Amino acid sequence: MSDKQEPIVGEGEESRVEEVRAVLREYYIFVDEYQKAICVEEQCRKAVDPWYAGTHLQKTHKVSKDLTKRISNMIREGGKGSDKGIPKDGTLPQEGLPVFDGFRCGGCGQFKARSMREVEGHCQTIWHEEGKYYRSEEHTSELQSPVLS
């Protein structure tokens, strides 16, 4: 087959590919800069590593195993899934993710969470100075949910 010839795709296969694309459009926005898929389903709204997008749909949204397997294969074939971290503080919010008030560790400045209890647990585990994790204006943060599910 020459480079200019289109591969022959059966009518049934074409409809299966369109079904996968329709589900991806319904549930996800893909952010190429960070290689994340943002689940935009109203009750969810989380960032998901694209390699786990199918698993997320199956476990969280009860999409069929057959369909989620095809979704995973399509994403892998498309080359999505190389994690590039999360946006740095001060960048604009990512479309599809809610913004929350939260807390930042005063010891390392890296750990962020939605509750002071989570930050306290982090500080106790990491052995930061006592008192570095209590709320103060300089240690509050606006957070988005980059939680992978």
Salt bridges, closest charged atoms under 4 A:
GLU13 OE1 - ARG16 NE 3.79
GLU18 OE2 - ARG25 NH2 2.75
GLU19 OE1 - ARG70 NH2 3.12
ASP32 OD1 - LYS80 NZ 2.92
ASP66 OD2 - ARG70 NH2 3.16
ASP83 OD1 - LYS36 NZ 2.41
ASP89 OD2 - ARG104 NH1 2.75
ASP89 OD1 - LYS112 NZ 2.64
GLU138 OE2 - HIS139 NE2 3.24
